[in-house]
Amino acid sequence: MTVRRDFKEPARCRPDLVIGREELFSDAREQLTGGGSVLLHGPAGIGKSTVLRALAAENAGAARTVLRCSATESESHLPFLALADLFGLVLDKVAARLPAAQRTALESALTGRGESTLQRDGLALRLAVLSMLRALAAEGPVLVVADDLQWLDSASAELLGFAARRLGDTPVQMVCAVRTEGQEYDRHLRACPPDTLAVRLGPFSRTQVSALLDHRGYTDLSRSTARDIHRTSGGNPLFALELGRALAESPTRPRPGEPLPVPTSLRALVLSRLEMLSDEARRTLLVASAGARPTLALLHAAGRDDAEAETAQAAALGLLATDPEEPALRFAHPLISAALYAEAPARERRAVHTALSTAASDPIERARHLALATTGTDPEVAARLAEAAALARDRGAPSVAASLGLLAARHTPSDSAPGPDERRLQAAEDAITAGEADLARDIAREVLTRATVPAERVRAWMVVIEAAGQALGEVDAVFPQVLADAGDDPRLLALVHYQLAWREVVVDGDFGKARQEAAHAAELAARGADRRTELMALAFQASTETLMGHPDAPATIRRALQEPQDPDVASHHNGAAMARFRWLLMSDRLPEARTAVTALLREARRRGMVESEVHFLRMLADTELRSGHCGRALDLTRESLRLARDSGIGESASAMLASFAEASGGDVDRALALAREAADHAEVDGDQLYLSLALAALGYAQLVAGDAAAAVRSLRRVRELEHGMGISDPARGRWHGDLAEALVRIGEPGEAQELINVTRAHAVRLDRASVLATLDRAEALVRAARGEHQAAQAQLMSAQDRLGRLGHGLEEARAAFALARLRARAPGPAAYDEAARLFRRCRALPWLRQVDEAVAAGPAEARTVPAATPAALDGLASMERQVAALVMEGATNREIAGRLFISVKTVEATLTRVYRKLGIRSRVDIVRLAAGRRTT
């Protein structure tokens, strides 16, 4: 098939719709842009054809001719079929240019007329294919697109490979896809040019599977269901989509403990080899598919006496993966197990679970099998399941506990105590702990449709509120209802007022009212003898007081840490230990803070508390970042963000801190994107608390990127938000020094000094030593801008020394960098040695790049005082004036290039000429000159 250059793929094939393959798509695009070829390989359903179509669509416009073929297994025995697909429509166009012998052989092969074979006309056919490609390429670039290369008939494959190896510099590129199921792909490279890049497509992550399902319209699937789809599909996108479709079309969703429905299409795909198994071997595999971690010993205990021979038969057919060092049996693909189980009649499944309910060694596993073997309600089965759920909870497996709890509720008679809804609520609370907020919310709302007991209703409402996370504005209407349900019961009212305290912070941004609500909740809980809620309320009160700079904060923390303690609260991300950690961090006690949060993280992981793990990873990263360990902070924030996105918990907070880490030790563009993502999330959720933090991250990233004007805009809004919320402790966001520095850069030293004075008063009152040092660093820049060079240098040296002694490594390095820039007498790179050493120690790569740029710019003679007068701006050439004007507006080089329709390199060269003509060294000096002109 031949496609001319006006060919366009349908919208569904556009490259921007290639989900989960962005990095490898970029690699393939780069290879094709450089004139090379690409071979995509991977198992069936992994998405090779999708990527192939997208690459073809993107590169078709640059080709004069696009040749396509897509082989099938049923036609692979027909010789020259793929060659006919590729050249059939262009043969008449170029045939006249071929030597007669080549033309005759090729026409015979493509049309089927005559008896051309590789054995008889081999050389003529080989040369004919090569000549065809060269003739087409003489008119313009040729793109060959070949899908399912594994089914290419052998004659076509041999001819294509012969030509591909001899094309040399001829402008012919190939984009091919081939299915590989564990075997090597190398032999398929013989059909491609020598410079072909082989790109393997692997399985999707859970986040990518969720994104794919959302993109295809399966948006009502819960995160727990998406997790099951990812596990069952093995990350294969085709399998995941088929499972998602089956769920969407099913009138009922599988109950806890039941496998996902496997559509007939997938069953046929993965179970075709089962027909070759004996009936007994198939029954043995069914037992293995029902077991959580099947072993030969388990199969024997479940009555499968010939398990060794039967599993060996399955392994020979490729149904089981063998590993001599691994005692557990493993299916070659998770879908085989799921399809095998789904195919079995319900009676056979119950028999298998009955056998495993006594054969399994783990009590949790035995209880699960007992539940799946039992129909109807049974108080004894329900009690065993509830005990197993408690055991799973103690083991730190709240997700398993939630599943077992729902099974217990299903088998609990309606007149039992505890009743089925009480067990459902316990399962919902376990789901919250496990990070499965959507499952928890669904359970709670189901209970609310029939519950009449106030305690159960309030408990269910609490789950609904907890499941909302930071989007508390979405459940605002719940609070009047839950207050009515609570009546005058102090235990129930304490739960409600604790959540109201959170609402005051997140929705209204009022820390004063939040503190009052938390204190009231603690008092009510004490009256109702609810120690857990009392501790949580005291911890929240302590946190609000810490952020407000309230003098009672240390005393409230001590109250919250008094015995008796609750182990769940002790390791909770909103518990007293967390409040103490935050106080340690803000008080510059970094080693103690690190020890405290590391212990919390360890305990949260042991207990399976996903939300707490997300937050503690972020807090440990914050500690490392302040300590100047940028590489470690970067790793931790990426882990936190990955877990947050997988669970749907704390995404805004994790993205915010990841932005700080990227701007300090990673990629500044990624930092900007993450900060904007965090701010967008917070705006949508109506969360003022995290909005201010996200904007602080954005302002810092903009400052590191050299966009001082944008940084000022972001950080001014942070100042407004924190003022409105009543936050006065500058150690909370630590953005004040960044705003002051950015103000100096845009020529507003007066506003910078005013900010420093106000912030210093709070920092002195609260004894925030590192904040005072960073304010001194910023004030030194103000002094330098006013020409007070000696005082500025002395202040910077003092700030650097104090920050080093406090353990704030990155801030220490920034002070050293500011000092190096200020010292006009240093004639060369040696002036920056100390700053470079400190930044390297921190692994602060974006800052190191700034040092390199400063060194490359040469010695800085009176860097902070422009040598030219404001009137010198008028002497610039037209383009130079335009670029300088946009610099004064705070535009980045990239933005200037876009607005003036020139390249970034042209902007950089123009700025170099501007600096030379004006006798200045930086963008900041242009802004200062402009400010001087405005005041004259």
N, C-alpha and C positions, 0 to 999 in steps of 0.2 A: 504494500500500500504506500502510495506517495502523497505527501502533503506539502503544498506550496507554502510560501512564507506568510500568506495571509491567514493561515490556519490559527484558530483559537480554541483552546480547551474549554469545556463548560466550566461554570463558576465553581462547581464542587471540587475541581481539581486544582484550584489556585494554590500556590505555595503557602499562602498565609493560613490555609486550612490544614496544613500538615501538623497535626497535634502530637506533641511529645517527641518530635524528631528534629527540633530546631537546630541543635548543634551539629548533628550529622548532615542535615540538609545544607547547613552553611558550609561544611567541609566539601560536600559534593559540588555545591555551587562554585566554590573557589577553584576546585579542580577543573570544572568545565570552563570557567572564565579564563583560566590559564591555557586553554587549548587541549586539555587532557580528556580522558574518558573515565567512566564510572561503572563499576559492577556492584549492584546491590545484592546481598545474599542474606538468607535467614530462613527459618522454618515456615511452613504454610500458615497463612493468616496473620503474619507478623506485620504486614503493611508495606511490603515491597512495591506492589503495584501502585499504591497511593503515592508513595514518594516518587516512583518512576514517572507517573503522569504529571506530578507537580514540576519535576525537573524538566520534563519535555515541554510543558507549557511555558515555563520561564525562558527556555533556551530556543524555542522554535522561532521566535522573531529574529534571532541573529543568524539563522540558517536559511540558505537559499532553497534547500530541499530537505524534507524530513522523510526518511524511509522507516516504515514500521512493520513489525511482525509480532504476533502473539501465538505461540505454539500451544497445542493441547496434547494430552497424553494419548487420546484416541487416534490422533493423526500423525503421531511421531514416527510411524513406520513408513509413511509416504515420502519417497525421496524428492528432494528439491522443493518441497511445499513452502518452507520458510523463505527460500530464495524467490519463489514466485510472488509471495506476499511483498517482499522488499522491492523487487525490480519489475514486477508485472506491468505497472502503469507507465514506466519510463523507458521500457525497452525500445519502443518504436522511436522515441525521441533521440536516443544516442546510438542505436544499433548501427547506423550508417558509419559511425566513426570507429567501429571495431574492425579488426582484421577479419577476413571472410571466415577462416576456420573457427575463430572464437565466436563470431556471430552465429554461425550454424550450430555449434555445440550448445550455446546458451539458449537459443530459440527452441531447440529440441528439448532441452531440460525443462524450460519454463512452461512450454505449451503442451508437453506430453506427446508431441508428434515426433516420430522417429524413435530411436532406441539409444538415446544418449545415456551413458553411465560413467561414473567416476573411473571405473576400471578401463573403459575403452577410450574416453575423451578427457581423461583426468587433467592433463596439462592445459589443454585448450580451455576447459571450463575454469580452471583456477586463474588463468591469465585473463579470461573474459570478465570474471567478477572484479578483478583488480582494475581492468581497463574501464569497466562501467563506473566504478567509484571515482576514478581519476577524471573521467569525462564529465561526470556530474559536478565534481569539485572545481572543474575549470570554470564553471558558471558562477560559483559561489560556494560558501561553506555547506557541508552536508552533515546532518545529524541522523544517526541510525538508532532507533529505539526498539529494543527487543525484550519482550516480557517472557517469563517462564522459559528461560534458556535451557532448563533441564529437559524439556520436551522437544527441543529443536531436533529435527531429523538429522541423522549423522552426516548425510551428504552436504546439507546446507551448512552445518556447523563446521565441517572441514574446509569448505570453500571460503566461508566468511573468515575463519581464522587465518587461512593462507593469505588472503588479501590484507587483513588487519595488520599482520606482522610486517608487511612490505609497503605500507602507505607512507612511511617517513613523515615529511613535512606537509604532505597533502592535507588540506583542511577538511578532514573527515573525523568526526567524533562519535563515540558510541555511549549510549546509556542503556545498560542491560540489568535485568533482574533474574535471579536464579534461586530456586528453592534448595536449601541445604538442611538436611535433618541429621546433623551430627557429623556428616562426612565432610571432607575437605572441599573447598570451592576452587582450588587451584586449577583443576583440569578445565573448568569453564573459562578461565582466563585465556586459554588458547584460542578462543573465538574473539578475543578483544585485542586492541592495540597494546604494544609493550608498556605504554605510560598509563595504563588503567589503574585507577584507585579502587581497591576493594573495600566496600563499606558494609559492615555487618549490622543488621537491625536486631537488637535484642528485645526482651520483654519490657512492657511498660511498668512504671512504678504505680503504686496505688493512687497517687495524686494524678498521674497522667490518665489512668483508667477513668477516674472520676471526671476529669475534664472532657474526655472523649464521650462519655455517657451524657454529660450535660450538653455538649455540642450537638449530639444526635437527638436531643429532645427528651431524654430520660431524666428529667430534673426532679421528679418526685421520689427518687430512690434515696433512702437514708444513707448516711455515711457507713453505718454498720453493714448495710446491704452491699454498698459499693466495695467495702472491704472483702465481703464474701465472694463477690464477683471477681475481684482481683485474684484472690486465692484460688478459686476454682478454675479460672481461665489461665492461670499461670502467667498473667500479664500479656497474653496474646490478644491484640485489639479486636480481631475478628471474633474470637470466642467470647470476649467480653461483651461485644455488641449483641451477639446472638443471645447470650444469657440475659442481658438487659431487656432485649425485645421480648423474650419469653416471660420475664417478670411483668413487664408492662401489659402484656396481653392476658396474663393470668388473672382470673377473677379474685383469687385469694393468694396472699403471700405465704411463704412457708413459715411454719411456727418454729419457735426456738428449738434448736437441736436437729431440725430437719434440713436436708440439703436443698440447694437451689434447684428449681425445675430446669432440666436440661432439654432443650428443644430437639425434635426429631432429627433435624439437619445435623446437629453436632453429635448426636448419638450414632448416627450412621457413619459419620466421619471417623470417630475414635473407636467404635466397637466392631468394625468389620472383621478384625482379626479374632474376635471372641468366638466366631463360628468354628474356628479350628481347634478350640479347646474342648476337652472332655467335659461332661456335665459336672463331674466331681471337682475338676480344677476350677470351673466357673463358680461353684459354690464356695470353694476356698477363697477365691478372689473377692467374692461378695463379703465374706467375713472380714477380710483385710480392708475392704473399702469402708466398712462400718467402724473399724477400730481407729482410735485417735493416733496410736503409734504401733502399728501391727508388727509383731515379730513371729518367728517360727514357734517360739515357746507359747505365745498367746494363741496361735492357731491350733496347736496341739491341745491346749487347755480347753479350747472351744469345741473340741471333738473332731478336728481335721487331722486324722491320723497320718495321711500321706502328704502332709503339707510340703515336705521338701521336694518331692517329685512334681507335685502340681504347680508349685511356684517356679520351679526350674522350667517347666513347660511354658508358663506364662512369660518368663524372662526371655526364652528363646524366640518367642513371637514378638518381642519388643513391648510387651505390656507392663513389665516391671523393669526397673533399673537396678542393676546389680552393683553392689559395693562390698567386697570381702571384709572390709574393716568396719562396716556399718551393720549392726545387728537388726535394725529396723528395716522392714520391707518398704520400698518406695515405688510408687507407680511412675511410669515413664513420663506421664503428664497428669496433673491433678484432675483434669477433665475426664480421664479414663475412669478414675475412681468414682467421680460424681455421676457419670453416665451409667456405669455399671450398677450403682446403687439405685438410681432413678428408674432403671429398666426393670428392676426386680419387683415382683408382686408384693403388696403390703404384707401378706401372710409370711412370705419368706423373710422379709426384713425383720418382722417382729420375732421370728424364730432365731435369727442371727443375734438380735439384741438380747434375747433371753439367754442365749449361750454366753454372750460376752458379759452379762451382768454378774455372772459368777466367776468367769475366767479372768477378767481384768484384775490386776493387782492393786490398782489405785482406787481408793474409796470414791473419789469424785467421778472417775470413769465408770465404776460399777453403778453408781446412782444414776448417771445419765442413761446408760443402757437399760436399766430397770424402767425408767420413765418412758423410753421409746418402745419398750416391749409391752407396756400397759395401756389399756384403753379405758376411758372413763375416769371418774374420781376414785381415789384410794388414799385414805388418811395416812396409812403406813408409808406408802411410796412418797407422798408429799412431805412427810416428816424427814425421810432419808434425804430427799432432795434439798430441803432447807438446811439440813446439817452439812451436806456437801457444799452448798453455797457459802455457808459460814466458813468452812475450811478453805475454800478457794479465796475468800476475802482475806483470811489470815495469811495465806500464802502470797498475797500481793497480785491476785488475778481477778480484779473486779469485773472484767468483761465476762469471764467464765461464771462468776458469781451471779451476774445479772441474768445470764442464759439459764442457769440452774434455778434461779428464783422464779423465773417465768414458768418453767416446767413445774415447779412446786405449786405455783398458783393454779395451773391448769388441772392438777390432780387433787387440789384441796376442795373438800365438800363445802358448800355455801354456809353451812351452820357450824363450821369448825372454828376453833380459836387457837392460834390466829387464823383469820379468814383469808380468802383468796386475794382480796384487794390489799390487805396489809402486806402480804407477801409480794404483790405486784409493786407496791410502793418501795419496799426494800430493794427490789430489783432495779427500779428506776433510779434510786440513790446510788446503787452500785454502778449503773450505767453512766451517771454523772461523773463519778470518780474515774471511770475508765475512759472518759472523754467522748462518750457516745451520747451527746446531748439530744440529738433528734429522737433516738430511741427512748430516752428518758422522758422527753416531752410527750411523745405519743402515748406512753404508758400512763403518765399522770393525767392527761386529758381524758383518756378512756375511763379511769377511775372516777374522775369528777362527774361523768355523766350519770353515775348511779350512787355515789357516796353521799351519806347523810350525816355521818358522825363528824362533828367539828374537827376533831384531831386529825382524822384522815383527810378531810378536805384541805385543811391548812397545810398539811404535809404535802399533799399533791400540788397545791399552789406554789409551795416553796420550790418544788422540782421544776415547775414551769418557769419560775423566775430565774432559777439557777441556770436553766437551759438557754435562756436568752443571752447569757454572757454579758458582754459590754453593751449590747443593744437593749438596755433596760427601757428605753423610750418606747419600744415596741410592745411592752407589757404594762404600760402605765395604767391601763384600765383594770388591771388585775387587783391593784392595791385596795380600792374600796370594797371589792368583793371579799378579799381575804380578811380584811379588818372586820367585816360583818360576821364572817365565819368564826373568827377568833373569839368574839364576844368579850367577856371580861376575864378570861383565863390568862394569868400572867405568863405561863409557859408559851402559849400560842402567840400572845401579843409580843413577846420577846423576839420570836422568829420574824414577825412582820416588821417590827421597828428596826431590826438589824438590816433587813433588806431595804427599808426606807432610807437608812443611813447611806447605803451604797447609791441609791437613786439620787440623793441630794448631790453627791459628788459627780456622778457620771452624767446625769441628765441636766441638773441645774447648775452644777459647778460651784456649789456653796459649801465650803469646808466647815464654816461655822455651824450651820444647821446639821451637817453630817455628824459633826462631833457631838452635838446635843442628842441626836437620834441614837447614836451608838451608846452614849452614856445611859440613856433611858432604857435601851434594850438590855444592857448589862444589869441594870437595877431590877428590871422585870424578871430576867432569867434567874437572878439570885433569889428573888421572892418565890419563884416557881421551882427552885432547886434543880435548875437545868444548867449544870456546870459547863457543858459543851458550848451552849449558846452564850453563856456569860463570858467564857474565855474568848470566843470569836469576836464578841462585841467590844471587849476591852482591847483586844489586839487592833481592831479597826479604829477605835478611839485613839489609841497610841499612835497609829500611823497618821491620822489626820492632824494630831497635835504636832507630830514631828515635822510634817510638811508646812504647817502654819507657823512654825517657830514658836509654838506655845511652850511656856516654861514648865507645864505639868507633864510633858511627854516622858521624861525618864521615870517619873513616879508611876505613871500609868503602865509603862512597860513592866516595871517591877511587879505591879499588881497582877498583870496578865501572866506573869511567869511564876506566880505563887502556886504552891500545891493546894489541893490535888490537881493534877494535869490530866488532860484527855489525850491519848496517843494519836488520835486522828487530827486533833487541833495542833498538836506539837509539830507535825510534819506537813501541815497545810500551808499553802502559799499565802493565805490571809491570816495565819495564826500569829501567836505572840513571838515565836522564834523569828518569823519573817520581819515583824515590826522591829525587833532588836537588831536584826541584820541591817535593815535600812538605816537605823540610827547609827550603827557602827560605820557604815559606808559614808554617811553624810558627815560624820565626825572625824573622818580621815584615819580611821583605825582599820586600814586595809588588810593587814595580815589576819586580824581577828575576824573581819567580815568574810574573808575567803574561807577560813576554817569553818565558820558558822554555816555558810550557804553550801559548802561542799558536803557537810554532814546532812543537811536538809535534802539535798539532791539525792544522796545515797539512800536515804530513808524513803523518799517519794518513789524512787525506782523499785525498791524492795516491796512496797505496798501496791505498786501498779497505779499510782495516782498520776494520770497522764497530764492533767491540767497543771498540777503542781510541778511536775517535771519540766514542762514547757517554761514556766515562770522561773524556776530555780536555775535552769540552764542560762536563761537570759540574765538573771542577776549575777551568776558567776562570771558571765561574759563581761558584764558592766564592771565588776571588780577588777578583772584582768585588764580591761581597757584603761581604767584609771591608773592601774599600776604600770602601764606602758607595755603590756604584753599583747601587742596588736595581733600577732599571728594566732595566739591561743584564743583570743577574743573572737577572731574571725571564724575559727573552727566551731566554737561554741554557739555563736549566733546562727551560723548556717544550720547546725544541728537542731537548734531550737525552732528555727523557721520551718525546717522540713517537717518536724514533728507537729508544729502548729497547723501547717497546711494539711497534713494527713488527717489530723483529728478535728480540724475546724475550730480550734480553741486558741485564743490569744494571738491570732494572726497579726493584728495591728501592732501590738506591743513587740512581738518578735521582729516584724519588719522594721519597726522604728530603731531598735537597737542594732539590728543587722546593718542598717544604713550608717550608723555611727562607726561600726567596725569596718565597713567597706571604705568609708571616707578616710579612715585612719590608717588602715593596713591593706586595703584591697583595691577595688575598682571604683573610681569616683562616679562614673556614669551610672553604675549599678547602685551606688549609694543614693544618688538623686532619685532614681526610679523607685527604690524601696521606700524612701521617705515620702514621696508623693503617694505611693500605694497606701502607706500607713495613714497619712492624712486623709485620703479619700475614704478609707474604711471608717475612720473616726467620725468624719463628717456625716457619712450615711447613718452610722449608729447613733449620732447625736451625743457622742462621748467627748465632752470637753477636756476631761482629764488627759486622755491619750492624744487628743488633737494638739494640745500644747506641746507634748513631748515629741510628737511627730514633726511639728513645725520647727522645733528646736533642732531636730536631726536634719531637717531640710536646710535650715539656715547654716548649720555647720558644714554640710556637704557643699553648699553653694560657696561658702567662704574658701574651702579647700580647692574648689574648682576655679577660683579666681573671679567669681561673680559677686563682688561685694555689694552692689546695689540690690541684687535679689536677696542676698543674705539679710540685709537691713530690713527689707519688706517682710520677710518671714519672721525674723526675730522680734520686730516691733509688735507683730500680732501675738507672739508668745507673751510678751510683756503685758499686753492688754488682757489676755486670757487669764494669766496668773493673778493679775491685780483683781480681776473680777471674781476669781475663786477664793481670794483671801490667802494665797500662798505667798509667804514672805521669806521663806528660807532659801537663800540663793544656792545652797548645796543640792537642792532637789534636781534642777535641770542643768545647772552650770552653764547656762548660755550667755550670761551677762558679759563675760570677757570677750566672747566672740562677737556680740553685738557692738561693743565698744570698739573693737579692732576694725570691724566692717565700717563703722561710722567714720573712723579716722581715714580709712581708705577712700571714702567717697567725699572727703573734704568737710566733714561735720564734727570737728574735734570738740566743739562746745557741747553738743548733745551727748557726746561720748563721756565728757568729764562729769556732766550732770548725772548720767546713769551710774558712773563709777561711785560718785559721792553717796547716792541713795543706797546703792547695793552694799557699799562698805559699812554703812551704819548697821544694817541687818547682820552682816557677817561678823562684825565686832561684837554685837550683842549676843550672838549665838556661838561665838568662838569657832568660826569656820576658817581655819588657818589656810587651807589650800585655795579657798575662794579668794581670800585676801591677797594671796600671792599672785593669782591670775589677774586680779584687778590691778595689782601693781604693774604687771606686764603690760596690760592695756593702757594704763596711765602713762607709762614710759613712752608709748607710741604717740600719745597726745602731746607730751612734752617735746618729743622730737619734732612733731609737726609744727610746733611753735618756736623751734630753734633752740630749745634748752637741751643741747646734746649731752653735756657732761652729767646733768642730773638724770637724764633718761638712761644713760649707760649704767650709772650707779644703781638705779632702781631695777633695771633688768638683771644685773648681776646678783642683787639681793633676792629677787624673785626666783631666779634659777636655783640659787643655793637652797632656799627654803623648800621649793617644790621637790628638789632632789632628796632632801632629808625626810620629807613626808612620804616619799615613795611614789609620787605622781610622775612617772617617767616620761610620758608623752608631753605633758605640760612643761616639764623641765627642758625637754628638747626644743619645744616651741620658743621658750624664753631664750635659749642659746641661739636659735636661728634669728630671732629678732635682734639680738645683740650683735650678731655677725653682720647683719644688714646695716646696722646703725653705724658701725665703726668705719669711718671714711678712710682712715689711714692705711688699712690693710690692703696691700697691693697684689692680690691673687687668691687662689683657691685655699691657701692655708687659713684664711680668715674663717672659713666655713668648716674646718676640720672637726671642731668640737660638736657643732650641730649635726654634721653628718654622722659622727660616731654615735651620738645619742639616738638619732633616728634609726640607724642601723640596729642598735641594741633593741629598740622597740619593734623592729620590723615594720616601721611606718613608711611603706613604699610611696604613697602619694606625696608625703612630705619630703622624702628623699629626692623625688623628682624635682620638687621646687628648689631644693638645694643645688641640684645639678644645673638647673636653669639659671640660678643666680651666679654660679661659678662661670658658666658659659658667657654670661653677660659682661664679665670682666670686673675690674676693681670699681668700687662704688665711691666716687668722690662726692662727699656731701649729699648722699643719696636722698635724704629726706627733705632737702631744700632745693627746689628746681633752680638751675642756673639761669634759665631764661625768665623774661618778664611775661606777665599775662598777655601783653600786646603781641608777643612773638607768635601766638596762635594764628594771627591774621596773615602772617607771612608764609603760611604753608600752601602747597599746591592744592588744587581743587579736590582730588581724591584723598589727599592727606587730611584736609579739613573735614571731609565727610566721615572718614574713619575715626578721627579724633572726636568729632561730635557724637558719634554713636558710643564711643568709649565713655564719654561724659554721662551718657544715659545709662551706663552700666551694662551694655550689651557685651556678650562674649564674642570671641573671634568667630565662632561658628555662626552666631546670629548676625554679626556684621556681614559675613560673606553672603548669607542668604538674602539680606536686605539690599545689598549693593550688587548682587548677581556676579560676584567674583569668587575665586577660590580662597580657602583658608590660608594657603601659602601666600597668596597675594596680600591678604590682610596682614599676615606676620611681617612680610617684607616692607609693606607700607608703614607699619608701626615702627620698624627698625629705623626707617628714614626719618620719621617724626621725632623719635628719641634723639637721633644724631643732630638734627637741625635745632632742636630746642635745648639740647644739653641736659637731657633728663634720662632716667633709666627704667621707668615703669609706668604702667597705666595710672597708678595712683597719682603720679606727678602731673599727668595731664589733667586729672580732676582738680588737683590743687591749683594749677594755673588758671583753670576755668573759674574756680571759686574766687581766686584773687582778682580776676577781671570783673566779676560781678560786684565786688565790693569797692572798686576804684571809680 
